[in-house]
Amino acid sequence: ANVAAGEGEGSTGIDAAIAAMGGGSGKEDAHPERRMKALHLAFEERMLPVMKEDFPGLKLRQYKDKIFQLWKKSPENPMNMIEASQKK
């Protein structure tokens, strides 16, 4: 099979490769900016009903622009987390 003789307790070549690359260790993400698009979409989905209540009658693009302005300052934005950690 594709299992080396010296490998322990059912690990496969893929498992060993992931472990060797440091993946799946549960440590903090070294590149949070890669998750930024998904985080922004989640933030937008959560904020859209709030913005519609606070500013009724705007067009969708106007709501999204306001939400983006909030996103740029939000502590949920990974780029703000990076800047905050660099200032310390």
DOTOR-170474 format. One record per atom (N, C-alpha, C, O): x, y, z; residue in one letter. Coordinates in pm, whole numbers, padded with zeros to 5 digits, always signed. Layout:
BEGIN
XYZA/...
END
This chain:
BEGIN
+00083-00118+00000A/+00000+00000+00000A/+00088+00124+00000A/+00210+00115-00017A/+00026+00241+00019N/+00098+00368+00018N/+00140+00412+00158N/+00154+00532+00182N/+00158+00319+00247V/+00195+00354+00384V/+00337+00307+00408V/+00371+00192+00381V/+00419+00396+00458A/+00558+00359+00487A/+00561+00267+00608A/+00475+00276+00696A/+00657+00177+00612A/+00666+00077+00719A/+00685+00141+00856A/+00638+00086+00955A/+00752+00254+00864G/+00782+00314+00992G/+00676+00409+01044G/+00692+00463+01154G/+00569+00432+00970E/+00468+00528+01013E/+00385+00469+01125E/+00359+00349+01130E/+00345+00556+01215G/+00272+00509+01332G/+00122+00526+01320G/+00074+00612+01247G/+00053+00447+01390E/-00090+00447+01418E/-00179+00508+01310E/-00248+00606+01336E/-00178+00452+01194G/-00276+00482+01092G/-00261+00616+01022G/-00356+00659+00956G/-00151+00683+01032S/-00139+00809+00960S/-00106+00779+00815S/-00031+00686+00784S/-00164+00858+00726T/-00140+00837+00584T/-00033+00932+00537T/+00014+01016+00614T/+00005+00920+00413G/+00103+01012+00357G/+00053+01155+00359G/+00131+01248+00379G/-00077+01172+00337I/-00137+01306+00338I/-00133+01363+00479I/-00097+01479+00498I/-00169+01282+00578D/-00166+01328+00717D/-00025+01369+00757D/-00005+01471+00822D/+00072+01288+00717A/+00210+01318+00751A/+00257+01446+00683A/+00329+01526+00742A/+00214+01466+00558A/+00253+01586+00485A/+00193+01711+00549A/+00260+01813+00562A/+00067+01703+00589I/+00001+01817+00653I/+00069+01848+00786I/+00093+01964+00818I/+00100+01744+00862A/+00167+01765+00990A/+00306+01824+00970A/+00348+01910+01048A/+00376+01779+00867A/+00510+01830+00840A/+00507+01977+00799A/+00600+02052+00829A/+00401+02018+00732M/+00389+02157+00689M/+00335+02246+00801M/+00328+02368+00785M/+00298+02187+00911G/+00248+02267+01024G/+00099+02292+01017G/+00049+02373+01094G/+00029+02229+00929G/-00114+02249+00918G/-00190+02171+01022G/-00143+02067+01070G/-00306+02220+01058G/-00391+02150+01150G/-00343+02152+01294G/-00390+02073+01376G/-00252+02240+01327S/-00198+02242+01462S/-00282+02327+01557S/-00261+02323+01678S/-00377+02403+01503G/-00464+02484+01587G/-00402+02616+01627G/-00464+02691+01703G/-00283+02649+01580K/-00222+02776+01615K/-00287+02888+01535K/-00361+02864+01440K/-00257+03011+01574E/-00319+03126+01508E/-00279+03135+01362E/-00167+03101+01325E/-00372+03180+01280D/-00351+03190+01136D/-00242+03293+01106D/-00249+03407+01153D/-00144+03254+01028A/-00035+03344+00993A/-00077+03446+00887A/-00013+03550+00873A/-00183+03418+00812H/-00229+03506+00705H/-00380+03530+00717H/-00457+03477+00637H/-00424+03610+00814P/-00568+03633+00830P/-00629+03710+00714P/-00750+03705+00694P/-00545+03781+00636E/-00601+03856+00523E/-00661+03763+00419E/-00743+03806+00338E/-00622+03637+00420R/-00680+03540+00326R/-00825+03510+00359R/-00901+03468+00272R/-00865+03532+00483R/-01003+03507+00524R/-01088+03633+00515R/-01207+03629+00548R/-01030+03743+00472M/-01097+03872+00480M/-01228+03877+00400M/-01326+03934+00448M/-01232+03820+00282K/-01352+03827+00200K/-01470+03759+00269K/-01580+03813+00273K/-01447+03639+00323A/-01553+03567+00391A/-01597+03640+00518A/-01716+03646+00548A/-01502+03695+00591L/-01536+03770+00711L/-01615+03895+00678L/-01709+03932+00749L/-01576+03961+00569H/-01650+04083+00528H/-01792+04048+00489H/-01885+04120+00525H/-01812+03939+00415L/-01947+03900+00376L/-02033+03868+00497L/-02150+03904+00501L/-01976+03800+00596A/-02050+03769+00718A/-02086+03898+00793A/-02197+03912+00844A/-01991+03991+00800F/-02014+04120+00864F/-02125+04195+00791F/-02213+04253+00854F/-02120+04193+00658E/-02221+04262+00577E/-02360+04203+00600E/-02457+04276+00615E/-02368+04070+00601E/-02498+04004+00623E/-02555+04038+00759E/-02676+04055+00774E/-02468+04050+00859R/-02513+04081+00993R/-02553+04228+01007R/-02646+04260+01081R/-02484+04317+00936M/-02508+04460+00950M/-02618+04515+00860M/-02676+04619+00890M/-02648+04446+00750L/-02747+04498+00654L/-02883+04525+00718L/-02939+04632+00696L/-02940+04433+00797P/-03070+04465+00860P/-03061+04584+00956P/-03155+04662+00966P/-02950+04598+01026V/-02932+04710+01118V/-02927+04841+01040V/-02990+04940+01079V/-02852+04842+00930M/-02841+04963+00849M/-02974+05000+00785M/-03009+05118+00775M/-03050+04898+00741K/-03181+04926+00680K/-03276+04988+00783K/-03360+05071+00748K/-03262+04948+00907E/-03346+05005+01012E/-03302+05148+01045E/-03385+05236+01065E/-03171+05170+01049D/-03118+05302+01084D/-03132+05403+00970D/-03154+05521+00994D/-03120+05357+00846F/-03124+05444+00728F/-03223+05389+00626F/-03181+05335+00524F/-03354+05402+00651P/-03451+05347+00555P/-03451+05425+00424P/-03429+05546+00422P/-03477+05353+00314G/-03493+05417+00185G/-03368+05429+00101G/-03375+05482-00010G/-03255+05383+00149L/-03133+05390+00068L/-03131+05276-00033L/-03202+05176-00018L/-03049+05291-00134K/-03028+05182-00231K/-02929+05083-00171K/-02853+05116-00081K/-02932+04959-00222L/-02845+04853-00170L/-02698+04894-00175L/-02624+04868-00080L/-02656+04958-00284R/-02517+05001-00297R/-02480+05100-00186R/-02368+05097-00134R/-02575+05188-00150Q/-02548+05286-00045Q/-02533+05217+00091Q/-02448+05255+00172Q/-02617+05116+00115Y/-02603+05038+00238Y/-02466+04969+00243Y/-02397+04971+00345Y/-02429+04909+00130K/-02302+04837+00126K/-02184+04932+00145K/-02085+04895+00208K/-02193+05052+00091D/-02086+05151+00110D/-02073+05189+00257D/-01962+05199+00310D/-02187+05211+00324K/-02185+05244+00467K/-02128+05129+00549K/-02050+05150+00642K/-02167+05007+00515I/-02118+04890+00586I/-01967+04875+00564I/-01894+04839+00657I/-01920+04902+00443F/-01777+04893+00416F/-01699+04995+00499F/-01590+04965+00548F/-01754+05115+00514Q/-01688+05215+00598Q/-01678+05167+00742Q/-01576+05188+00809Q/-01783+05101+00791L/-01778+05043+00925L/-01677+04930+00932L/-01606+04916+01032L/-01671+04848+00827W/-01580+04734+00821W/-01434+04778+00831W/-01354+04713+00897W/-01401+04889+00766K/-01263+04935+00767K/-01216+04969+00909K/-01097+04960+00939K/-01309+05007+00997K/-01275+05044+01134K/-01306+04933+01234K/-01271+04944+01352K/-01370+04827+01189S/-01417+04721+01278S/-01303+04638+01337S/-01206+04609+01267S/-01313+04601+01464P/-01213+04510+01521P/-01221+04370+01462P/-01129+04290+01480P/-01330+04338+01392E/-01345+04207+01327E/-01263+04197+01198E/-01238+04087+01148E/-01222+04311+01144N/-01143+04315+01022N/-01002+04263+01052N/-00933+04320+01137N/-00957+04157+00985P/-00825+04102+01014P/-00712+04202+00993P/-00609+04193+01061P/-00728+04296+00903M/-00623+04395+00881M/-00611+04488+01002M/-00501+04537+01031M/-00720+04513+01072N/-00714+04593+01193N/-00646+04515+01305N/-00577+04574+01388N/-00665+04384+01309M/-00600+04301+01409M/-00448+04303+01388M/-00372+04308+01484M/-00406+04300+01263I/-00263+04303+01231I/-00203+04436+01273I/-00097+04439+01334I/-00270+04547+01240E/-00220+04679+01274E/-00214+04697+01425E/-00119+04757+01476E/-00315+04646+01497A/-00317+04659+01642A/-00203+04581+01706A/-00143+04627+01803A/-00173+04463+01653S/-00065+04382+01710S/+00072+04443+01678S/+00166+04424+01754S/+00084+04515+01568Q/+00211+04577+01531Q/+00237+04702+01614Q/+00353+04739+01635Q/+00133+04768+01661K/+00150+04890+01740K/+00197+04860+01881K/+00255+04946+01946K/+00173+04739+01929K/+00211+04703+02066K/+00356+04675+02080K/+00402+04643+02189K/
END
